[in-house]
Amino acid sequence: MTNFNVKVKSLIKEYQEFKPAKPNDLVTENQSDLYKLERIEEDRLFNEYQNFVKIIEKINNELN
């Protein structure tokens, strides 16, 4: 196998093994805490999304 094939194969494996985090349940008594928890959860999910996009970008860069 060429180096290109090995790289692409490993990147595709990384893509297939990526398991995005599921949203957490937000339970709180105070409304102000809920807003804070929502923001933290949104940031966490956005970071997961960015990690997923990075893997796809690596594959795309390797193919171009």
N, C-alpha and C positions, 0 to 999 in steps of 0.2 A: 504494500500500500504506500502511496505517496504521502508526504507530509500534509498536503492539502486534504487528502481523504481522511487522514487521522484526525486533523483539527476539526473538520466539519462533522465527522462522526461523534467526536467527544462533545461538541457544542450541541448537537441534536440530542444527545443523551442527557445533557444538562437541562435542555428545554423540556424533555419528556419527564424528567424527575422533579422538576420544579413543582412544588405543592404550595399554592397560594394560601395564605392564612384566611380562615373563615372569620366573619365578623363576630365580635364578642357581644354577649348580651349586656345591655347597660341597665343596671338596677341601682337606684339611689332614692333616698327620701327627699333630697333637696333639689329644686329645679336648677339652681346655680351649679351644683355638682354635675348635673346631667349635661349641661352645656360643656363643661370642662371635659367630661368623659367622652362626649361626642367628638370633640376636637382632637383628643388624643387618639381615638379610634380612627378618625378620618386620616390623620397623619400616618398612622401605622399601616392602614390599607393602601394609602398612596405610595408609601415606601415599598410595599410588596409589589405594587403595580410597576413601579420604576425598575425594580430588580428583574421583573419578568420582561419588560421592554429591553433592558440591557442585554439579556440573553439573545433576544431576537435580533437586536442590532449587531451583536457579535457574529451571528450566523450570516446576516446580510452582508456585513463587511467582508467576511471570508469568501462569500460567493461572488462578490464583485471584484 
